[in-house]
Amino acid sequence: MSKGESKGRGRDSSFTKDNQFYGLRNQGSTSYLNSVLQVLFMTEEFREAVKRHTEGNSNTTHIDRQLSELFDELKKGPAETIGITHKLGIHSVNKQSDAAEHFEKILALTSPEASKIFQGNLVHTTECLKCHNRTCEEGKFWHLPLPLEDSCTQSYSVEKGVAEFFQTCELKGENQLYCNDCSEKWDATIECEMKHHPDILTLLLKRFQFDYHYMSYTKNNCAVDVPYTLEVPQGQIYDLYAFVEHVGSLKSGHYTATVKSQDGRGARWYNFCDLSVEQLNQNLKVDNMKNFLSGSSSPYLLFYRKRKAQVLKRCKHQRPVDQQLYS
């Protein structure tokens, strides 16, 4: 398996052992697991919730105990993930797998107190355009899936993708829905509303898709523009604090995580690549940045933290800031 390239990122020469974070050993091809575990560790509110649950429940069956033990190890030095892979039932550590899938598996096994940080609620409302009968379905989500475009000429806008996710969808012609009140198929609309905004909003850029021509999964390498600040319906503001990237092909790829620290170290960004942990050298001032990552084909999972203040200041004469994270 490819261990990934350094990607030419700039480093901070003043970065010393006294303030460094530590990496996770790769058991074979487990970078998909290491990347999401580093994001969870660096999410302080999740780490503390896991610790509280473990201390208050000595016989817990949740994965919190294994996570807490791993997090304690990571505070002291490089750590092993054997306890996590055992709890998740991962028997073949040399097999490539999906970071998003295992992110959800971990949250599904985590205590409600900790997992609720990442959990939101969506309501889908369907309306028959003949009798105007409305039906609502509510469901929880760990992430919002954003289908990427098959385009080699222009970047996919995450901001526009989120807006389209919540646009009213019209179902007509062959896509008509059956209405119980009308006892027949008729034109309809479907609206999606976020009923509960999670503290951490996760976006999944759907890079892996099934190709019916080749009857196998392929990777979409579409470039994306990722905003630092994201506004979702009902005016809730989120700020990017972490992202997981996938480089390489579907069968021979590698995952890394890049996360902004929360520990008073000047909001520094760190890149985690298995055992390698390196600090990015830029003093990123991105409060007014339109696109944090622009034209990159590697972002896969994006993690946004809910902004407590609901007011987003706008400036008509705001000039785009250089958004490049990589030097």
HELIX and SHEET records of a PDB file:
HELIX    1   1 LYS A   17  ASN A   19  5                                   3    
HELIX    2   2 SER A   31  MET A   42  1                                  12    
HELIX    3   3 GLU A   44  GLY A   56  1                                  13    
HELIX    4   4 ASP A   64  LEU A   74  1                                  11    
HELIX    5   5 ILE A   82  LEU A   88  1                                   7    
HELIX    6   6 ALA A   99  LEU A  109  1                                  11    
HELIX    7   7 PRO A  112  SER A  115  1                                   4    
HELIX    8   8 LYS A  116  PHE A  118  5                                   3    
HELIX    9   9 VAL A  158  PHE A  165  1                                   8    
HELIX   10  10 GLY A  173  ASN A  175  5                                   3    
HELIX   11  11 PRO A  233  GLY A  235  5                                   3    
SHEET    1   A 4 ARG A 134  PHE A 141  0                                        
SHEET    2   A 4 GLY A 120  CYS A 128 -1                                        
SHEET    3   A 4 ALA A 188  HIS A 196 -1                                        
SHEET    4   A 4 CYS A 169  LEU A 171 -1                                        
SHEET    1   B 5 LEU A 144  PRO A 147  0                                        
SHEET    2   B 5 ILE A 200  LYS A 206  1                                        
SHEET    3   B 5 PRO A 299  LYS A 306 -1                                        
SHEET    4   B 5 GLN A 236  GLY A 248 -1                                        
SHEET    5   B 5 THR A 229  VAL A 232 -1                                        
SHEET    1   C 7 LEU A 144  PRO A 147  0                                        
SHEET    2   C 7 ILE A 200  LYS A 206  1                                        
SHEET    3   C 7 PRO A 299  LYS A 306 -1                                        
SHEET    4   C 7 GLN A 236  GLY A 248 -1                                        
SHEET    5   C 7 GLY A 253  LYS A 260 -1                                        
SHEET    6   C 7 TRP A 269  CYS A 273 -1                                        
SHEET    7   C 7 SER A 276  GLN A 279 -1                                        
SHEET    1   D 3 TYR A 156  SER A 157  0                                        
SHEET    2   D 3 VAL A 224  VAL A 226  1                                        
SHEET    3   D 3 LEU A 293  SER A 296 -1                                        
SHEET    1   E 2 LEU A 177  CYS A 179  0                                        
SHEET    2   E 2 GLU A 184  TRP A 186 -1                                        
SHEET    1   F 2 PHE A 208  ASP A 211  0                                        
SHEET    2   F 2 SER A 216  LYS A 219 -1                                        
END                                                                             
